[in-house]
Amino acid sequence: MLNDDNDGTVNWRIRTDGGPVAETGLIASHVWFSEESATWTLISDPANQTAPGPLVHFAIGTAFCFHTQLCRYATIRRLPVDAPRLAQLTRFPASDFKPLDTRLFLHGRLSGEDATELMTAAANTCYAHRALAVPVEQRVATTHKRPG
């Protein structure tokens, strides 16, 4: 469920379940936003040997979300940007999280002010970037069943 309480706060309810796949020892994680939405299944390997580790999925999702929001905003604002490209370096050391190092390559006739506004809007509307910037409340319930 997504709702806006008109004070600048947007609340997401992201539902997930998962567990080990007996045949492979990998982890299957199912993620969805509401009963009506599609369910995504991510297969990960905590050892990062035969499948991506869980943090790899998060890093890829963060880059994808940021780039998607950036392209949407540029299109809506009709900004003169051609083929925006993104390169992201993500490090997850065992004891300390380091910020994402995201490089954006914009081709077109965009002013510096418009480029800054574009990147700020993308970061503010990307749920993963927002989650990295604010405390995230988590509630775990083990009785909710995943939709069909």
Residue pairs with C-beta under 8 A, 6 or more apart in sequence:
1 11
1 12
1 13
1 33
1 34
2 10
2 11
2 12
2 13
2 33
3 10
3 11
4 10
4 11
5 11
12 33
12 127
13 33
13 34
14 31
14 32
14 33
15 31
15 32
15 33
15 34
15 144
15 146
16 29
16 30
16 31
16 32
17 29
17 30
17 144
17 146
18 27
18 28
18 29
18 30
19 27
19 28
20 26
20 27
20 28
21 27
21 28
21 43
24 50
26 43
26 44
26 45
26 50
26 51
27 43
27 44
27 45
27 46
27 54
28 41
28 42
28 43
29 41
29 42
29 43
29 44
29 54
29 57
30 39
30 40
30 41
30 146
31 39
31 40
31 41
31 42
32 38
32 39
32 40
32 146
32 147
35 147
39 146
39 147
42 54
42 57
43 51
44 51
44 52
44 53
44 54
44 56
44 57
45 51
45 52
45 53
46 53
46 54
47 53
48 56
52 60
55 90
55 92
58 128
59 88
59 90
59 92
59 100
61 128
62 88
62 90
62 100
62 126
62 128
62 129
62 132
63 86
63 88
63 90
63 102
65 126
65 127
65 128
65 129
66 86
66 88
66 102
66 122
66 123
66 126
66 128
66 129
67 84
67 86
67 122
68 126
69 121
69 122
69 123
69 125
69 126
70 84
70 86
70 104
70 118
70 119
70 121
70 122
71 84
73 79
73 118
73 121
73 122
73 125
74 81
74 84
74 118
77 118
79 108
79 110
79 114
79 118
80 108
80 109
80 110
81 106
81 107
81 108
81 110
81 118
82 107
82 108
83 107
84 104
84 105
84 106
84 107
85 104
85 105
86 102
86 103
86 104
86 105
87 102
87 103
87 105
88 100
88 101
88 102
88 103
89 100
89 101
89 102
90 100
90 101
91 98
92 98
99 132
100 129
100 132
104 119
106 115
106 118
110 118
122 129
123 129
123 130
123 133
124 130
